[in-house]
């Protein structure tokens, strides 16, 4: 019992030691080589925290005009992936640093056609991925992709 009483002050001292926060400050990434957010301030193109980069969803907008590149899935998929590459590069990352992709299609029947294009961008060691059909994508786009990258 006497030894237990001696340990209590030690335990209290250890439990009261302040530890430094391990959270990383976030850095907002912006580039003119990809479309700006639809409403400034509502979201960022990407946010870096530590070694991880979180990209907002991209659609097939031409950066300069903010209009969809075309009405077809193939053109929109290529432009979407070009936009993603532009944001990655602005942050000092590359397509090979992508560890996860979330894909939203307006028609799951386009899965095969989408994959044909997607695999040309992620030909080696592709990231983890989910593909889902959604009822509607902003600006009536056919595809939206958001990714997470890590170095």
Secondary structure, DSSP 8 states (H G I E B T S, - for coil): -HHHHHHHHHHHHHHT---------EEEE--TTS---SSTTT--SEEEETTEEEE--B-SB-TTT-SBS-SSHHHHHHHHHHHHHHHHHHTT--GGGEEEEEEEES-GGGHHHHHHHHHHHS-SS--EEEEEE-S--GGG-SEEEEEEEE-
